[in-house]
Amino acid sequence: MSNKPLVSIIINCYNSDLYLKETIDSVISQTYENWEIIFWDNQSTDSSAEIVKSYSDNRIKYFYSSKHTTLGEGRNLALKMIKGDFFKFLDADDIIYPDHLSKLIPLFDNDNIGIVYSNAHIFYQEKNVYKINDKYIRPSGFIFHSWINEYNVLLPSVIVRTSCLNCLNEWFDNRFSMVEEFDFLLRISSTYNVNYSSDVLSFWRKYPESLSFKKGDQWAEEFELLISKLSDHYLDEPDLDVLLSLKQRLAYLRFVNSLISENSIDRSLLRPFIFKSNKMLGVYLFSFLGKKFTKQVLLVCRKLV
């Protein structure tokens, strides 16, 4: 038996057979061998189950959900099955590189470190292009406030200490389907320190539709809920200023939704932030050139949040 701690790797799946073998093979290829895969099948109807069951490795554990659930609820159910000292989520189309576990697990070098994360590749599916996510060194330590202001973490790059789950009143908040990962990791970072590695140790697959303005209303609704949740439960009155960046995102989302859905320019949404953000000032000024031009600018930027 290995004297290294066990790492539980959760793969939540619903009809995700296209790249699933690549994902599982990336785990099997780890130089760090003491891991288990918790494969949570959310009642897939494609060949996902057959692919998983084709492996004879007893570290791969297959679970079939008794009902079809949201992703957040599925993650919570899978978390109940883990046995590892550490865990991570790996979506069924993402990949971890061979040294991912061997380089990141040692960074849990004291009990107060609850999360370790690293640099990663973004794989742009449509263009078949890899780009590095982090252009500069990300912060370590107590970074709860820092993450509220700027969170740029890709889930396949993250490992979490399992005992951190005990500090949470809830695991994944089932009200969220767009910001659920952000909310989950952010709440852990309010209690535990975080460590960062600049090594590129995974890749996250980005599809063309993820760049569009789809689901803008849902993004806005969830950011509003998250701001309320942080204000009520995780921030004292003197710290509320750190919510400025989230409030700016919310205002921007509402502005975009108004323009795209209602063909209306509502500058009042941007006005409180135009002297606090160059981005907000730029969109505000462009809006005076008309709806058509402003839409073109936003579509070129292609980024909601």
Secondary structure, DSSP 8 states (H G I E B T S, - for coil): --SS--EEEEEEESS--TTHHHHHHHHHT-S---EEEEEEE-S--SSHHHHHHT---TTEEEEE-SS---HHHHHHHHHTT---SEEEE--TT-EE-TTHHHHHGGG--STTEEEEEEEEEEEETTTTEEEES-SS----BS-HHHHHH-----GGGEEEEGGGGGG-S-SS-TT-SSSHHHHHHHHHHTTSEEEEEEEEEEEEEE-GGGGSSTTHHHHHHHHHHHHHHHHHHT--GGGGGGGHHHHHHHHHHHHHHHHHHH----GGGTGGGTTT-HHHHHHHHHGGG-HHHHHHHHHHH----
